[in-house]
Amino acid sequence: MFSRRINIFAGHFGSGKTEVAVNFALKLSKEYKNTAIVDLDIVNPYFRTVDARDDLEQNGIWVIAPVYANTNVDVPALPAEINTLFEKKEYKVVFDVGGDDLGAKAVSRYKDEIVQDDYEIYFVINTKRPMTNNADRIKEMIWEIEESAGLKITSLVNNTNLLGSTTSKDILEGHELIEQVSLELNIPIGFISGMKNALDQSIQQLGFPLLQLEKHIKLPWE
Amino acid sequence: MGEKLLMKGNEVIAEAAIRAGCRHYFGYPITPQTEIAHYFAKKMPEVGGTFIQAESEIAAINMVYGAAGAGARVMTSSSSPGISLKQEGISYASGAELPAVIVNIVRCGPGLGGILPAQCDYFQAVKGGGHGDYKMVVLAPCSVQELYELTVEAFNIADKYRILAMIMGDGILGQMMETVEFRDKEEIYEADKSSWATVGTRMERDHNVITSIYIDPEVLERHNQKLQAKYRLIEENEVRCEVYNCEDADVIVAAFGTVARIVKNVIKMAAKEGIKVGLIRPITLWPFPVKVFEKYAEVPKAFLSVELNAGQMVEDVRLSVNGKRPVYFHGRMGGMIPTQQEILDKIKEILK
């Protein structure tokens, strides 16, 4: 799961990309001293990677975020630091890409560097989201993102959830849909992610790597 | 209940509108509510509806005027600066008694302000942001589920009274994700609009005219009196309010929207320290739950209004409590959100 140098997380907005990317980076940092995460979200001004900056930095992760992230300005400017990550080969890098085809546009800026590197492009799916709740809609979303990013999705992530009320049954239902997409598009399933209580034995039996999530992006009353 | 999904507040507004029979949406993008337009753009073609990204907010509200005048269920949405631009259209539509739903996912001001959450448009929404003696029904949900239910409700109220209904949320509510459970079928108020809407005469009657101009002052006064009588009726029938933990409360907090959710945690924290805090959460900001505040006016030692602004709803709380108890205020601005501890400290300071 952590073999690639560059790990890019794309998907529909609200699929849980950011939580998955943040948790992925935290796990990665346990194995690799040099880990970086890039908040490449130029779409969503709220609830983003930079919200988890303290947790990430305490674990020695280098956080690169747009200068104006979480301020009152919504200027989608990408920091120049991102370019150095393609030179510093000693780093493992996680990219949290913005939602949908609009968000994926930002990653196309680095297309040439990415294809020459050792990379994985994950597509994060929550089948409980209305725009990705059947195989056709998921495929359409994948094609839109691929076209916008100029890159092919190489791995699918099952992040099916209803937040705190998620059960393993929800994840299994999602798995069925995602397996269908995986077969039709010939893209492997990379891993399944979810909160600890939902990743029970029935999920473990599926035989895919699991990423246990901890909630890092919080609301004011949480 | 039916299908359970994980949705963003903004998406739910659009989905609820479609389920309520809205087939016309006109709007112009602005953070933090653009997902509403985004969702309609994808979904309206699937249900045979109309999505138009207008050339401006002003154009959008006038398209709403046209569609509502023709008897359609119609919606527009924006965020604070865009809602300011719509005020002329809002006043005209109110004068012409047109039913429609307007969404304001409020961001901080004044002016261009910023994109972060705020409640600083309370005055604009409930006191009349446009000119003339008009009212809009203003609904303030606090969760994604309630956003769904109240959006459907807003269309029904609008049609029932021939009035504009506004859904007012802040950026947190628009952007946050929560589970939402949809009903299999919505209860839709079926209004017969043939007596006033431009639905076609079939050459069998005179034209219906949609207008807010009345040349004769006596006629215009009568028109205004009719509007006022309608507003009094709405004040009687359509107040919605949540009362929580108010019996024997030491302090009753007034808060609406997402702030009320922070206050609910403060109530738990306070209880651990032996302080009894209650919450009155107006769900309709207009009509304001005056009678609820009257009922509890002499229960606590004091009231505290907590808002994401410089003190707006607090004026209505003061008018309703009517001097029986002191009414305090705590607010944050600029996109800052009060912490639970900060609100608890304020309560303790009041009780000192």
Interface residues (C-beta under 8 A of the other chain):
Chain A: F13 G14 N44 P45 Y46 F47 T71 N72 V73 D74 N126 K128 R129 P130 M131 N133 N161 L162 L163 S165 L219 P220 W221
Chain B: K4 L5 L6 M7 K8 E11 E15 T31 P32 E35 K42 C108 G113 G114 I115 L116 G171 I172 Q175 M176 M177 E178 T179 T258 R261 I262 K264 N265 G334 G335 I337 T339 Q340
